[in-house]
């Protein structure tokens, strides 16, 4: 598969997680203890940090977004175990986290291989032209 497929897998996971958290904590099951705005800032705010790098397909951002995906993965697994009411939302959260994690990881891996192959081709062409 191409790096484009993995890029789109990561984007679906990212935006799915983003929209799920907004609808879940902001509209469907708002917190009774804390203000909704605070909950959204804590849960959704960190997702805005890598947005620009992910949209531009930067390898460094895709590599670092794994750590963020792990946080949301752990949060989802904890909610699955703790709350029976919110279990299905948490399962969706874990699913989107896995999509984001795998998509980003495989995108970085595949894109790095493609770039390496392009560099090797350019080097072989340079050596051929120098030999003539």
N, CA, C and O atoms as a GROMACS GRO file, in nm:
protein
  528
    1UNK      N    1   0.084  -0.118   0.000
    1UNK     CA    2   0.000   0.000   0.000
    1UNK      C    3   0.089   0.124   0.000
    1UNK      O    4   0.203   0.121   0.045
    2UNK      N    5   0.034   0.230  -0.050
    2UNK     CA    6   0.113   0.352  -0.060
    2UNK      C    7   0.105   0.432   0.070
    2UNK      O    8   0.021   0.408   0.156
    3UNK      N    9   0.196   0.528   0.080
    3UNK     CA   10   0.196   0.613   0.198
    3UNK      C   11   0.069   0.699   0.203
    3UNK      O   12   0.028   0.742   0.310
    4UNK      N   13   0.009   0.723   0.088
    4UNK     CA   14  -0.115   0.803   0.084
    4UNK      C   15  -0.228   0.733   0.161
    4UNK      O   16  -0.304   0.799   0.232
    5UNK      N   17  -0.238   0.601   0.148
    5UNK     CA   18  -0.340   0.526   0.221
    5UNK      C   19  -0.320   0.541   0.372
    5UNK      O   20  -0.415   0.565   0.446
    6UNK      N   21  -0.196   0.527   0.416
    6UNK     CA   22  -0.168   0.538   0.559
    6UNK      C   23  -0.190   0.679   0.610
    6UNK      O   24  -0.233   0.699   0.724
    7UNK      N   25  -0.161   0.778   0.524
    7UNK     CA   26  -0.188   0.917   0.561
    7UNK      C   27  -0.338   0.936   0.586
    7UNK      O   28  -0.378   0.997   0.686
    8UNK      N   29  -0.420   0.886   0.496
    8UNK     CA   30  -0.565   0.901   0.511
    8UNK      C   31  -0.619   0.819   0.628
    8UNK      O   32  -0.716   0.860   0.692
    9UNK      N   33  -0.559   0.706   0.656
    9UNK     CA   34  -0.598   0.629   0.774
    9UNK      C   35  -0.571   0.710   0.900
    9UNK      O   36  -0.654   0.713   0.991
   10UNK      N   37  -0.455   0.774   0.906
   10UNK     CA   38  -0.423   0.859   1.021
   10UNK      C   39  -0.517   0.977   1.031
   10UNK      O   40  -0.559   1.014   1.140
   11UNK      N   41  -0.552   1.038   0.918
   11UNK     CA   42  -0.641   1.154   0.919
   11UNK      C   43  -0.782   1.117   0.963
   11UNK      O   44  -0.846   1.191   1.037
   12UNK      N   45  -0.830   1.001   0.918
   12UNK     CA   46  -0.962   0.956   0.961
   12UNK      C   47  -0.962   0.930   1.112
   12UNK      O   48  -1.056   0.966   1.182
   13UNK      N   49  -0.855   0.867   1.161
   13UNK     CA   50  -0.844   0.844   1.305
   13UNK      C   51  -0.837   0.974   1.383
   13UNK      O   52  -0.899   0.987   1.488
   14UNK      N   53  -0.761   1.071   1.332
   14UNK     CA   54  -0.745   1.199   1.401
   14UNK      C   55  -0.876   1.277   1.406
   14UNK      O   56  -0.922   1.317   1.513
   15UNK      N   57  -0.937   1.297   1.290
   15UNK     CA   58  -1.060   1.376   1.287
   15UNK      C   59  -1.178   1.300   1.349
   15UNK      O   60  -1.267   1.362   1.406
   16UNK      N   61  -1.178   1.169   1.339
   16UNK     CA   62  -1.281   1.091   1.407
   16UNK      C   63  -1.271   1.107   1.558
   16UNK      O   64  -1.372   1.124   1.626
   17UNK      N   65  -1.148   1.100   1.609
   17UNK     CA   66  -1.127   1.120   1.752
   17UNK      C   67  -1.165   1.261   1.793
   17UNK      O   68  -1.228   1.280   1.897
   18UNK      N   69  -1.127   1.358   1.713
   18UNK     CA   70  -1.158   1.498   1.741
   18UNK      C   71  -1.308   1.521   1.750
   18UNK      O   72  -1.357   1.578   1.847
   19UNK      N   73  -1.381   1.476   1.649
   19UNK     CA   74  -1.526   1.496   1.647
   19UNK      C   75  -1.597   1.413   1.754
   19UNK      O   76  -1.695   1.458   1.813
   20UNK      N   77  -1.548   1.292   1.777
   20UNK     CA   78  -1.608   1.209   1.881
   20UNK      C   79  -1.598   1.275   2.018
   20UNK      O   80  -1.696   1.279   2.092
   21UNK      N   81  -1.480   1.326   2.052
   21UNK     CA   82  -1.462   1.388   2.183
   21UNK      C   83  -1.548   1.512   2.199
   21UNK      O   84  -1.602   1.537   2.307
   22UNK      N   85  -1.561   1.592   2.092
   22UNK     CA   86  -1.645   1.712   2.101
   22UNK      C   87  -1.791   1.674   2.121
   22UNK      O   88  -1.858   1.731   2.207
   23UNK      N   89  -1.841   1.580   2.042
   23UNK     CA   90  -1.982   1.543   2.056
   23UNK      C   91  -2.009   1.467   2.186
   23UNK      O   92  -2.112   1.486   2.249
   24UNK      N   93  -1.917   1.382   2.225
   24UNK     CA   94  -1.935   1.302   2.346
   24UNK      C   95  -1.936   1.389   2.470
   24UNK      O   96  -2.031   1.386   2.548
   25UNK      N   97  -1.831   1.468   2.489
   25UNK     CA   98  -1.818   1.546   2.612
   25UNK      C   99  -1.888   1.681   2.607
   25UNK      O  100  -1.916   1.741   2.710
   26UNK      N  101  -1.918   1.728   2.487
   26UNK     CA  102  -1.983   1.858   2.477
   26UNK      C  103  -2.133   1.853   2.461
   26UNK      O  104  -2.204   1.947   2.498
   27UNK      N  105  -2.183   1.743   2.406
   27UNK     CA  106  -2.324   1.742   2.373
   27UNK      C  107  -2.397   1.618   2.426
   27UNK      O  108  -2.500   1.631   2.492
   28UNK      N  109  -2.346   1.498   2.399
   28UNK     CA  110  -2.419   1.377   2.433
   28UNK      C  111  -2.417   1.345   2.583
   28UNK      O  112  -2.520   1.316   2.642
   29UNK      N  113  -2.298   1.350   2.643
   29UNK     CA  114  -2.285   1.319   2.786
   29UNK      C  115  -2.200   1.428   2.852
   29UNK      O  116  -2.084   1.403   2.887
   30UNK      N  117  -2.256   1.548   2.870
   30UNK     CA  118  -2.176   1.654   2.933
   30UNK      C  119  -2.150   1.622   3.080
   30UNK      O  120  -2.230   1.557   3.147
   31UNK      N  121  -2.038   1.671   3.128
   31UNK     CA  122  -1.999   1.646   3.266
   31UNK      C  123  -2.090   1.723   3.362
   31UNK      O  124  -2.126   1.838   3.336
   32UNK      N  125  -2.127   1.658   3.471
   32UNK     CA  126  -2.209   1.724   3.573
   32UNK      C  127  -2.124   1.794   3.678
   32UNK      O  128  -2.171   1.887   3.744
   33UNK      N  129  -1.999   1.751   3.694
   33UNK     CA  130  -1.911   1.808   3.795
   33UNK      C  131  -1.836   1.932   3.747
   33UNK      O  132  -1.817   2.027   3.822
   34UNK      N  133  -1.794   1.931   3.620
   34UNK     CA  134  -1.709   2.036   3.567
   34UNK      C  135  -1.778   2.108   3.452
   34UNK      O  136  -1.865   2.051   3.387
   35UNK      N  137  -1.739   2.233   3.427
   35UNK     CA  138  -1.797   2.303   3.312
   35UNK      C  139  -1.758   2.234   3.181
   35UNK      O  140  -1.648   2.182   3.169
   36UNK      N  141  -1.848   2.235   3.086
   36UNK     CA  142  -1.824   2.168   2.958
   36UNK      C  143  -1.704   2.229   2.888
   36UNK      O  144  -1.625   2.157   2.826
   37UNK      N  145  -1.688   2.361   2.897
   37UNK     CA  146  -1.575   2.426   2.831
   37UNK      C  147  -1.442   2.376   2.886
   37UNK      O  148  -1.348   2.357   2.810
   38UNK      N  149  -1.432   2.355   3.016
   38UNK     CA  150  -1.310   2.304   3.076
   38UNK      C  151  -1.280   2.161   3.030
   38UNK      O  152  -1.166   2.128   2.999
   39UNK      N  153  -1.382   2.080   3.027
   39UNK     CA  154  -1.365   1.941   2.983
   39UNK      C  155  -1.319   1.937   2.837
   39UNK      O  156  -1.231   1.859   2.801
   40UNK      N  157  -1.379   2.022   2.753
   40UNK     CA  158  -1.339   2.025   2.612
   40UNK      C  159  -1.197   2.077   2.595
   40UNK      O  160  -1.123   2.028   2.509
   41UNK      N  161  -1.158   2.175   2.674
   41UNK     CA  162  -1.021   2.226   2.665
   41UNK      C  163  -0.921   2.118   2.705
   41UNK      O  164  -0.817   2.104   2.641
   42UNK      N  165  -0.952   2.044   2.808
   42UNK     CA  166  -0.860   1.940   2.856
   42UNK      C  167  -0.854   1.822   2.759
   42UNK      O  168  -0.746   1.770   2.732
   43UNK      N  169  -0.969   1.781   2.707
   43UNK     CA  170  -0.972   1.664   2.619
   43UNK      C  171  -0.939   1.696   2.474
   43UNK      O  172  -0.863   1.623   2.410
   44UNK      N  173  -0.994   1.804   2.421
   44UNK     CA  174  -0.981   1.833   2.279
   44UNK      C  175  -0.865   1.929   2.251
   44UNK      O  176  -0.807   1.926   2.143
   45UNK      N  177  -0.833   2.013   2.346
   45UNK     CA  178  -0.727   2.112   2.327
   45UNK      C  179  -0.595   2.055   2.279
   45UNK      O  180  -0.538   2.107   2.183
   46UNK      N  181  -0.543   1.951   2.342
   46UNK     CA  182  -0.416   1.894   2.296
   46UNK      C  183  -0.419   1.841   2.153
   46UNK      O  184  -0.315   1.834   2.088
   47UNK      N  185  -0.536   1.804   2.104
   47UNK     CA  186  -0.545   1.755   1.967
   47UNK      C  187  -0.522   1.865   1.864
   47UNK      O  188  -0.490   1.837   1.748
   48UNK      N  189  -0.538   1.990   1.905
   48UNK     CA  190  -0.517   2.100   1.812
   48UNK      C  191  -0.369   2.129   1.788
   48UNK      O  192  -0.334   2.191   1.687
   49UNK      N  193  -0.282   2.085   1.878
   49UNK     CA  194  -0.138   2.115   1.866
   49UNK      C  195  -0.078   2.057   1.738
   49UNK      O  196  -0.010   2.130   1.666
   50UNK      N  197  -0.098   1.930   1.706
   50UNK     CA  198  -0.033   1.876   1.584
   50UNK      C  199  -0.114   1.894   1.456
   50UNK      O  200  -0.076   1.838   1.354
   51UNK      N  201  -0.223   1.968   1.459
   51UNK     CA  202  -0.314   1.976   1.344
   51UNK      C  203  -0.243   2.022   1.217
   51UNK      O  204  -0.259   1.959   1.113
   52UNK      N  205  -0.167   2.130   1.224
   52UNK     CA  206  -0.104   2.185   1.104
   52UNK      C  207  -0.002   2.087   1.043
   52UNK      O  208   0.001   2.067   0.922
   53UNK      N  209   0.079   2.026   1.129
   53UNK     CA  210   0.178   1.932   1.080
   53UNK      C  211   0.117   1.807   1.020
   53UNK      O  212   0.168   1.753   0.922
   54UNK      N  213   0.007   1.762   1.078
   54UNK     CA  214  -0.061   1.645   1.023
   54UNK      C  215  -0.123   1.676   0.887
   54UNK      O  216  -0.115   1.595   0.794
   55UNK      N  217  -0.183   1.793   0.875
   55UNK     CA  218  -0.245   1.829   0.748
   55UNK      C  219  -0.142   1.844   0.637
   55UNK      O  220  -0.171   1.814   0.521
   56UNK      N  221  -0.022   1.891   0.671
   56UNK     CA  222   0.084   1.907   0.572
   56UNK      C  223   0.165   1.780   0.551
   56UNK      O  224   0.255   1.778   0.467
   57UNK      N  225   0.136   1.675   0.626
   57UNK     CA  226   0.204   1.547   0.608
   57UNK      C  227   0.349   1.548   0.655
   57UNK      O  228   0.433   1.480   0.596
   58UNK      N  229   0.378   1.624   0.759
   58UNK     CA  230   0.516   1.630   0.809
   58UNK      C  231   0.548   1.504   0.888
   58UNK      O  232   0.472   1.464   0.977
   59UNK      N  233   0.659   1.443   0.854
   59UNK     CA  234   0.696   1.316   0.917
   59UNK      C  235   0.720   1.332   1.066
   59UNK      O  236   0.681   1.246   1.145
   60UNK      N  237   0.784   1.441   1.105
   60UNK     CA  238   0.817   1.464   1.246
   60UNK      C  239   0.688   1.471   1.330
   60UNK      O  240   0.681   1.414   1.439
   61UNK      N  241   0.588   1.541   1.279
   61UNK     CA  242   0.461   1.553   1.352
   61UNK      C  243   0.391   1.419   1.360
   61UNK      O  244   0.338   1.382   1.465
   62UNK      N  245   0.391   1.345   1.250
   62UNK     CA  246   0.328   1.212   1.251
   62UNK      C  247   0.400   1.120   1.349
   62UNK      O  248   0.337   1.035   1.413
   63UNK      N  249   0.530   1.135   1.361
   63UNK     CA  250   0.605   1.049   1.454
   63UNK      C  251   0.571   1.084   1.599
   63UNK      O  252   0.562   0.995   1.683
   64UNK      N  253   0.554   1.211   1.629
   64UNK     CA  254   0.526   1.251   1.766
   64UNK      C  255   0.381   1.236   1.807
   64UNK      O  256   0.351   1.233   1.927
   65UNK      N  257   0.290   1.228   1.711
   65UNK     CA  258   0.149   1.216   1.745
   65UNK      C  259   0.118   1.080   1.810
   65UNK      O  260   0.012   1.062   1.869
   66UNK      N  261   0.212   0.985   1.798
   66UNK     CA  262   0.193   0.855   1.862
   66UNK      C  263   0.177   0.869   2.013
   66UNK      O  264   0.094   0.802   2.074
   67UNK      N  265   0.256   0.957   2.073
   67UNK     CA  266   0.247   0.975   2.218
   67UNK      C  267   0.111   1.028   2.259
   67UNK      O  268   0.055   0.988   2.361
   68UNK      N  269   0.058   1.118   2.179
   68UNK     CA  270  -0.075   1.172   2.207
   68UNK      C  271  -0.182   1.065   2.190
   68UNK      O  272  -0.276   1.057   2.270
   69UNK      N  273  -0.168   0.983   2.088
   69UNK     CA  274  -0.265   0.876   2.064
   69UNK      C  275  -0.265   0.777   2.180
   69UNK      O  276  -0.370   0.724   2.216
   70UNK      N  277  -0.149   0.753   2.237
   70UNK     CA  278  -0.142   0.660   2.351
   70UNK      C  279  -0.216   0.715   2.473
   70UNK      O  280  -0.279   0.640   2.547
   71UNK      N  281  -0.208   0.846   2.494
   71UNK     CA  282  -0.282   0.907   2.605
   71UNK      C  283  -0.432   0.886   2.587
   71UNK      O  284  -0.501   0.844   2.681
   72UNK      N  285  -0.483   0.914   2.468
   72UNK     CA  286  -0.626   0.896   2.442
   72UNK      C  287  -0.664   0.749   2.444
   72UNK      O  288  -0.776   0.715   2.484
   73UNK      N  289  -0.574   0.661   2.403
   73UNK     CA  290  -0.599   0.518   2.410
   73UNK      C  291  -0.617   0.474   2.555
   73UNK      O  292  -0.712   0.402   2.589
   74UNK      N  293  -0.525   0.518   2.642
   74UNK     CA  294  -0.536   0.482   2.784
   74UNK      C  295  -0.662   0.539   2.847
   74UNK      O  296  -0.727   0.474   2.928
   75UNK      N  297  -0.696   0.661   2.810
   75UNK     CA  298  -0.818   0.721   2.861
   75UNK      C  299  -0.942   0.641   2.819
   75UNK      O  300  -1.033   0.620   2.898
   76UNK      N  301  -0.943   0.598   2.694
   76UNK     CA  302  -1.056   0.519   2.645
   76UNK      C  303  -1.066   0.383   2.713
   76UNK      O  304  -1.175   0.339   2.747
   77UNK      N  305  -0.953   0.318   2.732
   77UNK     CA  306  -0.954   0.187   2.799
   77UNK      C  307  -1.001   0.202   2.944
   77UNK      O  308  -1.075   0.119   2.995
   78UNK      N  309  -0.957   0.308   3.010
   78UNK     CA  310  -1.002   0.334   3.147
   78UNK      C  311  -1.151   0.359   3.153
   78UNK      O  312  -1.217   0.313   3.246
   79UNK      N  313  -1.204   0.431   3.057
   79UNK     CA  314  -1.348   0.458   3.054
   79UNK      C  315  -1.427   0.331   3.022
   79UNK      O  316  -1.536   0.312   3.075
   80UNK      N  317  -1.373   0.246   2.937
   80UNK     CA  318  -1.440   0.118   2.909
   80UNK      C  319  -1.456   0.038   3.037
   80UNK      O  320  -1.561  -0.022   3.061
   81UNK      N  321  -1.352   0.036   3.118
   81UNK     CA  322  -1.356  -0.042   3.242
   81UNK      C  323  -1.440   0.025   3.351
   81UNK      O  324  -1.496  -0.044   3.435
   82UNK      N  325  -1.448   0.158   3.349
   82UNK     CA  326  -1.510   0.229   3.462
   82UNK      C  327  -1.657   0.263   3.442
   82UNK      O  328  -1.734   0.260   3.538
   83UNK      N  329  -1.696   0.296   3.321
   83UNK     CA  330  -1.831   0.348   3.301
   83UNK      C  331  -1.908   0.263   3.201
   83UNK      O  332  -1.869   0.250   3.085
   84UNK      N  333  -2.018   0.206   3.249
   84UNK     CA  334  -2.100   0.124   3.161
   84UNK      C  335  -2.182   0.210   3.066
   84UNK      O  336  -2.211   0.168   2.954
   85UNK      N  337  -2.220   0.332   3.109
   85UNK     CA  338  -2.299   0.421   3.025
   85UNK      C  339  -2.220   0.470   2.903
   85UNK      O  340  -2.275   0.483   2.794
   86UNK      N  341  -2.092   0.495   2.923
   86UNK     CA  342  -2.010   0.556   2.818
   86UNK      C  343  -1.920   0.454   2.748
   86UNK      O  344  -1.827   0.492   2.677
   87UNK      N  345  -1.947   0.328   2.768
   87UNK     CA  346  -1.861   0.222   2.714
   87UNK      C  347  -1.850   0.227   2.561
   87UNK      O  348  -1.740   0.212   2.508
   88UNK      N  349  -1.960   0.249   2.492
   88UNK     CA  350  -1.956   0.248   2.345
   88UNK      C  351  -1.882   0.369   2.289
   88UNK      O  352  -1.815   0.359   2.186
   89UNK      N  353  -1.893   0.482   2.356
   89UNK     CA  354  -1.815   0.599   2.315
   89UNK      C  355  -1.666   0.571   2.334
   89UNK      O  356  -1.584   0.608   2.250
   90UNK      N  357  -1.633   0.507   2.444
   90UNK     CA  358  -1.493   0.476   2.473
   90UNK      C  359  -1.437   0.373   2.374
   90UNK      O  360  -1.321   0.380   2.336
   91UNK      N  361  -1.519   0.278   2.334
   91UNK     CA  362  -1.475   0.181   2.232
   91UNK      C  363  -1.446   0.253   2.100
   91UNK      O  364  -1.348   0.222   2.033
   92UNK      N  365  -1.531   0.348   2.065
   92UNK     CA  366  -1.506   0.428   1.943
   92UNK      C  367  -1.378   0.510   1.959
   92UNK      O  368  -1.301   0.524   1.864
   93UNK      N  369  -1.355   0.563   2.080
   93UNK     CA  370  -1.233   0.640   2.105
   93UNK      C  371  -1.110   0.552   2.087
   93UNK      O  372  -1.013   0.594   2.024
   94UNK      N  373  -1.112   0.434   2.141
   94UNK     CA  374  -0.999   0.341   2.128
   94UNK      C  375  -0.978   0.304   1.981
   94UNK      O  376  -0.865   0.295   1.935
   95UNK      N  377  -1.087   0.283   1.908
   95UNK     CA  378  -1.077   0.249   1.766
   95UNK      C  379  -1.011   0.361   1.688
   95UNK      O  380  -0.922   0.336   1.606
   96UNK      N  381  -1.054   0.485   1.711
   96UNK     CA  382  -0.993   0.599   1.641
   96UNK      C  383  -0.847   0.617   1.681
   96UNK      O  384  -0.764   0.656   1.599
   97UNK      N  385  -0.815   0.590   1.806
   97UNK     CA  386  -0.675   0.600   1.851
   97UNK      C  387  -0.588   0.497   1.781
   97UNK      O  388  -0.475   0.528   1.740
   98UNK      N  389  -0.638   0.378   1.767
   98UNK     CA  390  -0.561   0.274   1.697
   98UNK      C  391  -0.543   0.311   1.550
   98UNK      O  392  -0.436   0.290   1.494
   99UNK      N  393  -0.648   0.366   1.489
   99UNK     CA  394  -0.635   0.410   1.349
   99UNK      C  395  -0.531   0.521   1.337
   99UNK      O  396  -0.449   0.519   1.245
  100UNK      N  397  -0.535   0.617   1.428
  100UNK     CA  398  -0.438   0.727   1.426
  100UNK      C  399  -0.297   0.675   1.448
  100UNK      O  400  -0.204   0.714   1.377
  101UNK      N  401  -0.280   0.588   1.545
  101UNK     CA  402  -0.148   0.536   1.577
  101UNK      C  403  -0.090   0.456   1.461
  101UNK      O  404   0.022   0.483   1.416
  102UNK      N  405  -0.166   0.359   1.412
  102UNK     CA  406  -0.116   0.274   1.304
  102UNK      C  407  -0.097   0.353   1.174
  102UNK      O  408   0.002   0.335   1.104
  103UNK      N  409  -0.193   0.440   1.143
  103UNK     CA  410  -0.181   0.520   1.022
  103UNK      C  411  -0.059   0.609   1.024
  103UNK      O  412   0.014   0.617   0.925
  104UNK      N  413  -0.036   0.677   1.136
  104UNK     CA  414   0.081   0.765   1.146
  104UNK      C  415   0.211   0.686   1.143
  104UNK      O  416   0.306   0.725   1.075
  105UNK      N  417   0.215   0.576   1.215
  105UNK     CA  418   0.337   0.496   1.220
  105UNK      C  419   0.372   0.441   1.082
  105UNK      O  420   0.487   0.450   1.038
  106UNK      N  421   0.274   0.385   1.015
  106UNK     CA  422   0.301   0.327   0.885
  106UNK      C  423   0.324   0.433   0.778
  106UNK      O  424   0.398   0.410   0.682
  107UNK      N  425   0.263   0.550   0.794
  107UNK     CA  426   0.290   0.661   0.702
  107UNK      C  427   0.435   0.706   0.711
  107UNK      O  428   0.502   0.724   0.609
  108UNK      N  429   0.483   0.723   0.833
  108UNK     CA  430   0.623   0.765   0.851
  108UNK      C  431   0.717   0.660   0.795
  108UNK      O  432   0.815   0.693   0.727
  109UNK      N  433   0.689   0.536   0.822
  109UNK     CA  434   0.776   0.428   0.775
  109UNK      C  435   0.779   0.419   0.622
  109UNK      O  436   0.886   0.410   0.562
  110UNK      N  437   0.662   0.423   0.561
  110UNK     CA  438   0.653   0.411   0.416
  110UNK      C  439   0.710   0.534   0.347
  110UNK      O  440   0.781   0.522   0.247
  111UNK      N  441   0.680   0.652   0.400
  111UNK     CA  442   0.729   0.776   0.338
  111UNK      C  443   0.881   0.785   0.349
  111UNK      O  444   0.947   0.830   0.255
  112UNK      N  445   0.936   0.743   0.461
  112UNK     CA  446   1.082   0.745   0.477
  112UNK      C  447   1.147   0.650   0.376
  112UNK      O  448   1.251   0.682   0.318
  113UNK      N  449   1.088   0.533   0.356
  113UNK     CA  450   1.141   0.439   0.256
  113UNK      C  451   1.133   0.498   0.115
  113UNK      O  452   1.227   0.484   0.037
  114UNK      N  453   1.022   0.563   0.083
  114UNK     CA  454   1.007   0.624  -0.049
  114UNK      C  455   1.111   0.734  -0.069
  114UNK      O  456   1.170   0.745  -0.177
  115UNK      N  457   1.134   0.815   0.033
  115UNK     CA  458   1.232   0.923   0.023
  115UNK      C  459   1.373   0.866   0.008
  115UNK      O  460   1.454   0.918  -0.068
  116UNK      N  461   1.402   0.760   0.081
  116UNK     CA  462   1.532   0.696   0.072
  116UNK      C  463   1.555   0.638  -0.069
  116UNK      O  464   1.664   0.651  -0.124
  117UNK      N  465   1.453   0.577  -0.125
  117UNK     CA  466   1.464   0.521  -0.260
  117UNK      C  467   1.485   0.632  -0.363
  117UNK      O  468   1.563   0.615  -0.457
  118UNK      N  469   1.416   0.743  -0.347
  118UNK     CA  470   1.435   0.857  -0.438
  118UNK      C  471   1.577   0.911  -0.429
  118UNK      O  472   1.637   0.945  -0.531
  119UNK      N  473   1.629   0.921  -0.309
  119UNK     CA  474   1.766   0.970  -0.291
  119UNK      C  475   1.868   0.875  -0.354
  119UNK      O  476   1.965   0.920  -0.416
  120UNK      N  477   1.846   0.745  -0.339
  120UNK     CA  478   1.938   0.648  -0.399
  120UNK      C  479   1.933   0.656  -0.551
  120UNK      O  480   2.037   0.645  -0.617
  121UNK      N  481   1.815   0.674  -0.608
  121UNK     CA  482   1.803   0.689  -0.753
  121UNK      C  483   1.875   0.814  -0.801
  121UNK      O  484   1.943   0.811  -0.904
  122UNK      N  485   1.860   0.923  -0.728
  122UNK     CA  486   1.927   1.048  -0.766
  122UNK      C  487   2.079   1.033  -0.758
  122UNK      O  488   2.151   1.086  -0.843
  123UNK      N  489   2.126   0.962  -0.657
  123UNK     CA  490   2.271   0.942  -0.642
  123UNK      C  491   2.326   0.855  -0.756
  123UNK      O  492   2.434   0.882  -0.807
  124UNK      N  493   2.252   0.752  -0.793
  124UNK     CA  494   2.300   0.666  -0.903
  124UNK      C  495   2.300   0.742  -1.035
  124UNK      O  496   2.389   0.721  -1.118
  125UNK      N  497   2.203   0.828  -1.057
  125UNK     CA  498   2.201   0.909  -1.178
  125UNK      C  499   2.317   1.008  -1.180
  125UNK      O  500   2.376   1.033  -1.286
  126UNK      N  501   2.351   1.065  -1.064
  126UNK     CA  502   2.464   1.157  -1.056
  126UNK      C  503   2.595   1.086  -1.088
  126UNK      O  504   2.679   1.139  -1.161
  127UNK      N  505   2.612   0.967  -1.033
  127UNK     CA  506   2.736   0.894  -1.059
  127UNK      C  507   2.746   0.853  -1.206
  127UNK      O  508   2.856   0.850  -1.261
  128UNK      N  509   2.634   0.821  -1.270
  128UNK     CA  510   2.635   0.786  -1.412
  128UNK      C  511   2.675   0.906  -1.498
  128UNK      O  512   2.752   0.893  -1.593
  129UNK      N  513   2.622   1.024  -1.463
  129UNK     CA  514   2.656   1.143  -1.540
  129UNK      C  515   2.801   1.187  -1.516
  129UNK      O  516   2.864   1.241  -1.606
  130UNK      N  517   2.853   1.165  -1.397
  130UNK     CA  518   2.993   1.198  -1.366
  130UNK      C  519   3.089   1.105  -1.439
  130UNK      O  520   3.198   1.148  -1.478
  131UNK      N  521   3.051   0.979  -1.457
  131UNK     CA  522   3.138   0.882  -1.523
  131UNK      C  523   3.151   0.913  -1.672
  131UNK      O  524   3.252   0.879  -1.733
  132UNK      N  525   3.052   0.975  -1.730
  132UNK     CA  526   3.056   1.007  -1.874
  132UNK      C  527   3.141   1.126  -1.894
  132UNK      O  528   3.159   1.171  -2.007
   0.00000   0.00000   0.00000
